[in-house]
Amino acid sequence: MTALEKLEDLAQRFDADRRHLRSVAFQLLGSVADADDAVQSAWLKASRSDFDALDKIENLTGWFTTITAHEAFDQLRTRKRRAEEPLADADELYRLAGTGSAPADEDALLADSVSSALLVVLDRLSPAQRVAFVLHDVFAVPFETIAGLLDRSPAAAKKLASRARGRLLGGAPAEHRRAAEHLEIVEAFLAASRGGDIATLLDLLAPGVVRRVDRTLVPDDVPTELRGAGEVAEETRRFAQRARRGVVMLIDGAPGIVIAPRGRPQIMLQIGIATDNRIHTIDITGDAGRLRRAVLALPPLPSQAHHGHIGYQGHQTQSAGRPAWAQDREHHAR
């Protein structure tokens, strides 16, 4: 077999795994464009490898996955050094969070690979934690392989994944029953806001509910404070498109809503629920400092279904067992 034939064969194998590799890179980076860059860089590195050494690799998919993950890890570390900030321009923020729509291929990839809420929390992990968690818990990559990629011991890689799981869960709630009830209320509020369901909103909102919002997040004709269930419910019609980008998360331990275009938190809705199980306050902010300081975590109950593992061999499977992070959530819920 000539060198050109070996290169063509390698290209065919890489293309067969491209969808899997793109999913790995996307979950690590949270951006389709960055994922494509990582996959392309991985191919360039693979194509320049010694063909005699390639003949000894038994699991090419695993090797491709490791190279792609390494390229993504490099991107994550570069981001960390740059300390990327959320969007600061109000017009751009309003367009993305309120009226913009993500490209069809990005929406499809998000749906196939990771929930929006998980993507938000992943973005708050350290690069090493994110790589360890995503590769092991989502793609079933062995810790021995992850350790080599991160230049850590297997035990250290396992600890990184465990810490990431702890960040995802945000700790077990002290009052499970009440937390579950409040979570259901916030999820119902978000669903009704998306669909313009005024009747349901009126059931969920207290008669004297108060909605407060940063001036930069709304047009000049919208007041920064609004009172009354009827007024707040009617207002949701105007912002239904924005609500469609919202995801239910724990904000400082309490159920709330985060609007995160492309997985980057831009707007946060903190929902105040009283003992009557009705919403009494809705505080909406896009302040970069408050967003950074907020502790965001996945809800303790599985409100977003997990779509199954994509294994180290590159084939999507519906595992008989739950992924480690989902098992931890179910344990805390009990």
N, C-alpha and C positions, 0 to 999 in steps of 0.2 A: 504494500500500500504506500503510495507516494505521500509526501508531506501535504500536497494540495488536497489529496483525497481524504487524508486524516482531518484536515481543517474543515472540509465540507461536512464530514461525518460529525465532527464536534459541533458545528453550527446547527445541524439538524437536531442533535440531542438538546442543545441549548434552547432552540426554538420550541421544542416539545415541552420544555419546562418553563417557558417564559411567563405563562400566566401565573404559575405558582410563585416564581421568583418576584414577579411584580406585586403579588399579594404580600409576600414577606416584606419587601421594601416599603410598600405603602403602610403597613401596620407599624413599621419601625419609624417612618418619617411623617406619616399623616398628610402627604401631599402627592398627588398623582405625578406632577412634573418632576419632583425630587425623586420619586420612586423610579420613574423612567430613566433619569440620569444615573441612578445607582445600578440599575440593571444593565444599562449600556456600558458603564465603567467595568462592571463585572465581566461582561463579554470580552471587552478589550483585554482584560487581564487574563482571562481563560484562553483566548486565542493566541496569546504570546507565550503560553506555557510550553515546557518541553514535552514533546509528544511521547517520548519513551517513558517519561514519568507518568503521563496520563494513562498509559496502557495498564499501569499497576493499580489504578483507582477503581475499586469495586463498585462504589456508589457515586456515580456522576451527579445525580440529583442532589445528594447531600453535599458534594463538593461545590456545586454551583450555588447552593443555598448559603454555604459558609462564606464564599467570596462575596455574594450579594450583601449578606448581612454585614460583612466587614466594611464594604463601601458605604452602607447606610450608617454604620457606627461612626465612621469618619465624618460624615455629614452632621450627625448629631453633636459630635464634639465641637465641630466648627460653629454650629449654632450656639452652643453653650458659651463658647468664648466670646461670640458677638453679643450674647445676652439679648436676643431678639425680644422686642417689646410688642404688645398688641397694637393694632392700628390706632393712630391718634387722630387722624383727620375725621371730623364729624360727618362730612358729606359721604366719604367712603364707608364709614361705619354704618351710616343709615342705609346706604345702597346695599351693602352686603347682608346686613342683618334683617333688613325690612323688605327689599324689593328684588334683590338679585336672586338668581337661580343658578345652582351649580351645574356644570356640564353633565350631560347624560352619562358619559362614561365614568365620571367621578362618582355620581350617585350610585351607579351600579356596583362599582368597586367597593364603596362604603358598605352597601347592603350585603355584599358577598363576604366581606372580610371582618368587619368590626362595627359595633354599634357606635353611634355618635357620642354617647355618654362615655364609653370606654376610651374613645379617641381623645376626649377632653382630658381624662385623668392620665392617660399615657403621656400626654405632652408635659405633665408636671413631674414625671420621674426623671432621675438622672439618666444620661445616655447608657451607662452600664446596666442600671436597673431595668430600663426599657428593653434593651437587647436580651437580657437574661430572661425576663418574664415572657416576652413575645415569642422568642425562639423555643423556650421549653414548654410553656403552658398552652400556647396556641398551635405551634408547629411540631411539638414533640421532639425537638432536637436534644440529644443527650447533653448533660451538663459537662461531660468531658470535652465535647466539641466546643461548647460555649466558652469553657475555660480557656481553651487555646486561642479563641477569637479575641477574648477580652484580656488575655495575658494575666489570668488569675488562676487560682487552684479550683478544682471542681467544687470543693466545699465552699469557697468564696463565691463562686457563681451561683450555687444553690442558695446561699444566704441573700444574695442580691435579688433573686427571684422572690424569695420569701418576703423581703422588705417591700418589694413592689406590690405584692399581694396585700400586705398590710395597708399600704397607701390607697390601694383601690377600694378596700373595704371601709376604710375610715373608722374602724372600731365598731364593736357591737353596741347597739342602742341600749340605754338603761331600761326603757319601758317598751318592750317589743310590741305589745298590742297597740298602744297609742301611736307608736312610730309607724306601724303598718297602716293604721287608719288614716293618719295624716298623709302618708304616701299615696294612698288611694284617692284622697281628696285632691291632691296636687295633680295627679295624673288625669283625673276627671276634669279638672279645671283646664289643663292644657288641651285635652281632646275637644272640649266644648269651645275653647277659644279658637282652635283651628277650624272647626266646622261652623262657627257662628251660631251655636246652639244656645240661644238666649234663655230658654226655659231652664236648662240645666245649670247655667251660670247663676241664675237667680236663686236656685236651690242651694248652690255652694257658697254664695256670698252672703255675709251678714248684712242686714239692712243698712247699717251705718258704716260699711267698709270704706276704707281710705286707701286710695292709690296715689303713690308719690313717684315721680320720675325725674331724672336729670334733664335739665333744659336742652342739653346738646343732643338728646336722643329723640326728641319729638319736634314737629313743626311748630312755628310760633303761635298758631291758632289753638294748640293743645295745651291746656293748663298743666302746670307741674304737680298740682294736687287736685284730686277729684274725689268727691264724696257721694256715697249712695250706691246701692246695688244696681238700680236701674241704669244710672249713668255709666258706671264702670262696665256693666255687661254690654251696653250698646256700643261703648267705645271699642270693644274687642273686634267688632266687625271691621273697623278701619285697619286694625293691625293683625288680621288673620294670617296674612302672608308671612309676617315676622314670626308669628307663633308656630308656623310649620317648621321653622328651623330650631325650635326649642327642644331641649331634652331635660327630663326630670333627673335631678341629682341631689345628693346631700350637700348643702351649703353650710359649713360650720356645724355639721351634725344634724341639721333640720332639712326636711324635703323642700326643694325649691326648683327653679327652672333656670337653665343656662342656655343662652342663644350663642351658638358657636359655629359660625360659617367656617368651613374647611377645618373643623375641629379645634379652632382657636377661640376661647371664651372672649366674647365682646360685650355681652349684656347679661346681667344677673338679676333674677327676680326672686327676692326673699319673701316668702309667703308666711304671714302670721295667722295661725289657726288657734282659736280659743277652745275652751272646754265644751262648747256647744257643737264642736266639729264643723264650724263655718269659718270662712276666710274673713278676717277682720282687717288685715293690712296687706298691701302689696307694695313693696319698695323696689323700684327698678333703677339700676345704676349701670353705667358704663365706665365708671372711674377706674383708670388703669391701676391705681394704688390699691383700691378696694378689691379689685379682681385678683391682683397678685397675692394679697394677704388672705383671701378667702381659702378655706380648706375645702376642696371639692373632692367628693368621693362617690362611688357607685351606690345606688340604693341597696339596703340590706336584703331586699326581696327581689327575686328575679323578674323584674318588670320588663326587661329586654331579654328576649330569648337568645341563647347562644347558638350559632349556626353549625357548630361542630369543628373538629380539628382539620387542619390540612397537614398531613403527616410529613415527616422528614423525607419520605420517598416522593413527595410531591402530589399525592393523591388525596382529595378531600374525602373525609370519612365522618360518619356520625358515630362517634365513639360510644362503646357500651358504657363506659364510665364518664362522669362529668369531668371537665377540666379542673385543675387544682383550684383556680381562683373561684370557679362556680361552686365547687364543693365547700370551700370556706364560707361563701355567702350563705349557702343553705344551712351550714352548721350554726352560723350566727343567728339565722332567722329562727331556728328551733330554740 
